[in-house]
């Protein structure tokens, strides 16, 4: 069946589903088998949505999944409703980013009501990514990464929480919200420095925190560096710490040649450092 044929079949299924819903509302039929007709309509909307997907009509697929989600909620089937809203969001992502966000938010409301905070956190990340790439609204992306991190922390998923927080810190630095970036990098560094699997990443987080300090105030950067060395002795011998000391020394002595050389080394060894310097 070609795409046009799939769309025709999907449209017929939508019409049939709508008839089932209307029939379920009539008094006598509502008494006898109203829920059965709603269940049949749910199934038809879902089938129609999948036919629209095959035909690559993403908006129509999103709409059909939404109709199914609303009927699942009417049947008190929260899990199925949330799943359909997610399916709707994934379809809309290809055609209507804002509508995708609306559907994913509806799914998140259901998951949080059910106490499923880990899956809610995952969908907050998806929304954040839509704001990043499609709608280019970094402030809103940050808000969803922060909410995701909060839910992950509540569920003791600290590694996932840290990943979200690091996204927030990188954007905060880009937006010149240096204090916010510093607090996150210090927090994540402190969380990872005692973990045998993650401690090697801690030096990078302290490095980025010190860079943010350096932009705001050179003295604060020196004090921060001392604090990080005391907190995490392995930091002292790290390439990152040595680079920072060279950068600070060159800046203090107003040695432009040494400062430029140190900055070049920072940029080459830490490609994202230009976001902070």
C-alpha positions in Angstrom: 0.0 0.0 0.0 1.4 3.4 -0.9 1.5 6.4 1.4 -1.8 7.8 0.0 -3.5 4.5 0.6 -2.2 4.4 4.2 -3.5 7.9 4.8 -6.9 7.0 3.4 -7.1 4.0 5.7 -5.9 6.1 8.7 -8.6 8.7 8.0 -11.3 5.9 7.8 -10.1 4.6 11.2 -10.2 8.0 12.7 -13.8 8.5 11.5 -14.8 5.0 12.8 -13.1 5.8 16.2 -15.1 9.0 16.4 -18.3 7.2 15.8 -17.5 4.7 18.6 -16.8 7.6 21.0 -20.2 9.3 20.1 -22.0 6.0 20.5 -20.5 5.5 24.0 -22.1 8.8 25.1 -25.7 7.8 24.3 -27.6 7.0 27.4 -28.6 3.4 26.7 -25.4 2.4 25.1 -23.5 4.1 27.9 -25.3 1.7 30.3 -24.5 -1.3 28.1 -20.9 -1.4 26.8 -19.9 2.2 26.8 -16.4 1.4 28.0 -16.1 -1.3 25.3 -16.7 1.3 22.6 -14.1 3.6 24.2 -11.6 0.8 24.2 -12.3 0.0 20.6 -11.9 3.7 19.7 -8.6 3.8 21.5 -7.4 0.9 19.5 -8.6 2.5 16.2 -6.9 5.8 17.0 -3.6 4.0 17.7 -3.9 2.0 14.5 -4.6 5.2 12.6 -1.6 6.9 14.2 0.7 4.1 13.1 -0.7 4.3 9.6 -0.1 8.0 9.5 3.4 7.4 10.8 4.1 5.0 7.9 2.8 7.6 5.5 5.1 10.1 7.3 2.2 12.4 8.1 3.7 13.3 11.5 1.1 15.9 12.6 -1.8 13.6 11.9 0.0 10.8 13.7 0.6 13.0 16.7 -3.1 14.1 16.7 -4.3 10.4 16.6 -2.0 9.4 19.4 -3.3 12.4 21.5 -6.9 11.2 20.9 -6.0 7.7 22.1 -4.2 9.2 25.1 -7.3 11.2 26.2 -9.5 8.1 25.9 -7.1 6.0 27.9 -7.3 8.6 30.6 -11.1 8.4 30.5 -10.7 4.7 31.0 -8.5 5.4 34.1 -5.6 3.7 32.3 -2.9 6.2 33.3 0.1 4.2 32.0 -1.4 3.7 28.6 -2.4 7.4 28.5 1.1 8.5 29.3 2.6 6.1 26.7 0.3 7.5 24.0 1.2 11.1 24.9 4.9 10.2 24.6 4.1 8.5 21.2 2.3 11.7 20.2 5.3 13.8 21.3 7.7 11.7 19.3 5.6 12.1 16.2 5.1 15.8 16.6 8.8 16.3 17.1 9.2 15.9 13.4 6.6 18.5 12.5 5.5 20.7 15.4 8.1 21.1 18.2 5.8 23.1 20.5 3.0 20.6 20.2 5.6 17.8 20.9 6.5 19.7 24.2 2.8 20.0 25.1 2.3 16.2 24.7 5.5 15.3 26.6 4.4 17.7 29.4 1.1 15.9 29.6 2.9 12.6 29.9 5.2 14.0 32.6 2.2 15.1 34.6 0.8 11.6 34.6 4.2 10.0 35.4 4.8 12.3 38.3 1.3 11.7 39.6 2.1 7.9 39.5 5.5 8.5 41.3 7.5 7.5 38.2 10.1 10.3 38.6 12.9 8.6 36.7 10.9 8.3 33.5 9.5 11.9 34.0 13.2 13.1 34.2 14.0 11.4 30.9 11.1 13.2 29.2 12.2 16.5 30.7 15.6 15.9 28.9 13.8 15.3 25.6 11.9 18.7 26.1 15.2 20.4 26.9 16.7 19.0 23.7 13.8 20.3 21.7 14.3 23.8 23.2 18.0 23.5 22.4 17.9 22.4 18.8 14.5 23.3 17.4 13.2 26.3 19.3 16.6 27.7 20.4 15.3 28.8 23.8 18.3 28.1 26.1 16.6 29.5 29.3 13.8 27.0 28.9 16.2 24.2 28.1 18.1 25.0 31.3 14.8 24.9 33.3 14.0 21.4 32.0 17.6 20.1 32.6 17.3 21.4 36.1 14.0 19.8 36.7 15.3 16.5 35.3 18.4 16.7 37.6 16.1 17.3 40.6 14.0 14.2 39.8 17.1 12.1 39.3 18.6 13.2 42.6 15.4 12.4 44.3 15.6 8.9 42.9 19.3 8.6 43.9 20.3 8.5 40.2 23.3 10.8 40.9 25.2 10.1 37.7 22.2 11.0 35.5 21.6 14.1 37.7 25.2 15.2 37.2 24.9 14.9 33.4 21.9 17.2 33.4 23.6 19.7 35.8 26.7 19.8 33.6 24.6 20.8 30.7 23.1 23.6 32.9 26.6 24.7 34.0 27.9 24.9 30.4 24.9 27.0 29.3 25.2 29.2 32.5 28.8 30.0 31.6 27.8 30.8 28.0 25.1 33.2 29.3 27.7 34.7 31.7 25.9 33.4 34.8 29.3 32.5 36.2 28.3 32.1 39.8 25.7 29.5 38.9 28.2 27.6 36.7 30.8 27.7 39.5 28.4 26.3 42.1 27.4 23.4 39.7 31.0 22.5 38.7 32.1 22.5 42.4 29.1 20.4 43.4 29.6 17.8 40.7 33.4 17.8 41.3 32.8 17.2 45.0 30.3 14.4 44.2 32.6 12.6 41.8 36.1 13.0 43.4 35.6 10.1 45.8 34.1 7.8 43.2 36.8 5.4 41.9 35.1 5.3 38.4 34.4 9.1 38.2 37.2 10.7 40.1 39.3 11.4 37.0 36.5 13.6 35.7 36.5 15.7 38.9 39.7 17.5 37.8 37.9 18.8 34.7 35.0 20.1 36.7 37.3 21.9 39.2 39.2 23.3 36.2 36.0 24.7 34.6 34.9 26.2 38.0 38.3 27.9 38.3 38.1 29.3 34.8 34.7 30.8 35.7 36.3 32.3 38.8 39.1 33.7 36.7 36.7 35.6 34.5 35.0 37.2 37.5 38.0 37.9 39.7 41.7 36.7 39.5 42.1 36.6 43.3 39.0 34.4 43.6 40.5 32.1 41.1 43.7 31.7 43.1 41.7 31.1 46.3 39.5 28.6 44.5 42.5 26.7 43.1 43.9 26.4 46.6 40.6 25.1 47.9 40.3 22.5 45.1 43.9 21.3 45.7 43.0 20.9 49.4 39.7 19.1 48.7 41.2 16.9 46.0 45.0 16.4 46.3 45.2 14.5 43.0 44.2 17.8 41.3 47.6 19.4 42.2 49.5 17.1 39.8 46.9 17.2 37.1 47.6 18.9 33.7 44.5 21.1 34.3 45.9 22.5 37.6 49.3 23.2 36.1 47.7 25.0 33.1 45.6 27.2 35.4 48.6 28.2 37.5 50.4 29.2 34.3 47.4 31.2 33.1 47.1 32.9 36.5 50.9 33.6 36.7 51.0 35.1 33.2 48.0 37.3 33.8 49.4 38.5 37.1 52.7 39.4 35.6 50.9 40.9 32.6 53.0 38.7 30.3 50.9 38.7 27.2 53.0 36.2 25.3 52.9 33.6 28.2 49.2 34.3 28.7 48.4 33.8 25.0 50.5 30.6 25.0 48.7 29.3 28.2 45.3 30.2 26.6 46.2 28.3 23.4 47.1 25.3 25.4 43.9 25.5 27.4 41.9 25.7 24.2 43.7 22.8 22.5 43.5 20.5 25.5 40.0 21.5 26.5 38.0 22.5 23.3 35.0 23.8 25.3 37.1 26.1 27.5 36.5 29.0 25.0 33.0 28.9 26.4 34.4 30.0 29.7 37.3 32.3 28.8 
